[in-house]
Amino acid sequence: MKIGVIGAGAAGYFAAIHAAQGGAEVTIVEKTSKSLAKVKISGGGRCNVTHSAFEISNLSKNYPRGEKFLKKVFRHFSVRDTVQWFESRGVSLKTESDGRMFPVSDDSQSIIDALQSTAYHSGIKVVFNFAVQEIVKTDTCFKLIAKDKTLEFDRIVVCTGGSPKMEGFSFLSNFKHTIEPPIPSLFTFNTPHEPIRKLMGITVPDAYVRLEGTKMAYRGPLLITHWGLSGPAVLKLSAFGAKWLYDQQYKANAHIRWGNDWTEDWLLQQLLSFQKNHPKKKIHSNALLGLPSRLWEHLCERSEIGSDNLWQNLPKKQFNKVVQNLFCYIVAVEGKTTFKEEFVTSGGIVLDEVNTETMESKLVDGLFFAGEVLNVDGITGGFNFQAAWSTGYLAGVSASQPK
Ligand SMILES: Cc1cc2nc3c(=O)[nH]c(=O)nc-3n(C[C@H](O)[C@H](O)[C@H](O)COP(=O)(O)OP(=O)(O)OC[C@H]3O[C@@H](n4cnc5c(N)ncnc54)[C@H](O)[C@@H]3O)c2cc1C
């Protein structure tokens, strides 16, 4: 069995290695002159390989697109398998406090070395500078056609990653697969006209952010930057709200609650009690509720409280305004900025057309898919690589099985 894997990324290597272990003769074709380029730069050069979400039901919740599909795929290969696979090749992983897992070396090269050395010892050939322009299926084989060369295989695993443009999928045009149009996921919010930007550098550990007019809301650390809002709460919202935000042309109101668990009643009680116990204290200069003092001052200004106002003199109107700004601070989002650390594109091969037990196309026998070429994407934290390892494993194992 001769198997051609298109794309020398994380999914391509994993598919190739497991196909070779099943006894197939495997060749990876890669359009550039480098393999595993994204692994190299991932996680700021440390490679966030996976996430310590060991329960499949928890793990799959981190995929805005592909949750149900991946739930089935993870039964074959999941986080524990990833950890074991790398450890058995001498790459120990460590878990950071937020659940992200990295090689102990803190160097993505350890991951690359493990993949390349396993591929080499499995007899996998890598052909560089081979950009597949077309795939032709004949009665006997698949032909991979590049500019000045054609290679023939019995089966193909497509692992070409995500593409921000539809043209990136044009080499598949001989097949009737549906492509979900690519749209960005994992970005931060621009708030060019909001005074909050002057608070850049401030982080609130557990905020709650909601998109007005939707039920989409996420909690987590929130970071104020010089261009707007960032941090895990916003990145999650950008991923799960990717399509909605795209349709709104990235113009929306975000509602921020500065403490995830706060209720309006609770806030009211907290402020009343402080007012009662400290009537002569200045409001501006005594930050409450564990908020950073610059943020507290900003919330006071926004509530039209003078800098010398004492708690005992606070009119009811301003009192209510503070509660409002603590509970539901409204920010106008106008545009987005790509999150540099880890960005993905949603869109790709529609999942209904792929068999979850094998990763084989339901439309074309012998054609398999793995990785970000599928309409699958995860939030930041190692989930995108986990999807690449799991789908790559399953595609590789299945492609090497006789029919
Ligand atoms: C800066 C950055 C940092 C990231 N950090 C992390 C992280 O720490 N953790 C995490 O989980 N995720 C991270 N991600 C996301 C992760 O890198 C991707 O989800 C993952 O690489 C997808 O793997 P893949 O094999 O499907 O695709 P890719 O890694 O994109 O590989 C696809 C390969 O196919 C090749 N190819 C494409 N078209 C053709 C063609 N027609 N012919 C031949 N070859 C072709 C490409 O050149 C490429 O080498 C990061 C992404 C970026 C951009």
The ligand as an ORCA input file, in Angstrom:
! r2SCAN-3c Opt
* xyz 0 1
  C       1.962     31.486     15.432
  C       1.137     30.272     15.763
  C       1.290     29.672     17.003
  C       0.511     28.562     17.344
  N       0.683     27.986     18.569
  C      -0.067     26.913     18.902
  C       0.126     26.250     20.157
  O       1.031     26.578     20.925
  N      -0.718     25.213     20.452
  C      -1.698     24.785     19.589
  O      -2.427     23.841     19.913
  N      -1.869     25.368     18.381
  C      -1.074     26.394     18.019
  N      -1.255     26.982     16.803
  C      -2.212     26.370     15.863
  C      -1.505     25.120     15.238
  O      -0.227     25.506     14.791
  C      -2.311     24.555     14.076
  O      -3.621     24.262     14.508
  C      -1.647     23.259     13.581
  O      -0.353     23.561     13.114
  C      -2.466     22.606     12.466
  O      -1.720     21.516     11.988
  P      -1.928     20.973     10.511
  O      -0.929     19.894     10.334
  O      -3.342     20.671     10.274
  O      -1.587     22.208      9.558
  P      -0.219     22.995      9.334
  O       0.649     22.941     10.537
  O      -0.626     24.317      8.819
  O       0.502     22.175      8.188
  C       0.012     22.129      6.876
  C       1.166     21.881      5.925
  O       0.647     21.644      4.623
  C       1.409     22.341      3.664
  N       0.570     22.526      2.462
  C      -0.537     23.328      2.360
  N      -1.062     23.229      1.118
  C      -0.299     22.350      0.443
  C      -0.331     21.836     -0.891
  N      -1.274     22.203     -1.757
  N       0.629     20.940     -1.271
  C       1.593     20.538     -0.400
  N       1.685     21.003      0.864
  C       0.745     21.898      1.285
  C       1.786     23.633      4.387
  O       2.913     24.240      3.786
  C       2.080     23.107      5.802
  O       3.415     22.704      5.946
  C      -0.449     28.069     16.430
  C      -0.594     28.671     15.174
  C       0.193     29.752     14.838
  C       0.037     30.371     13.483
*
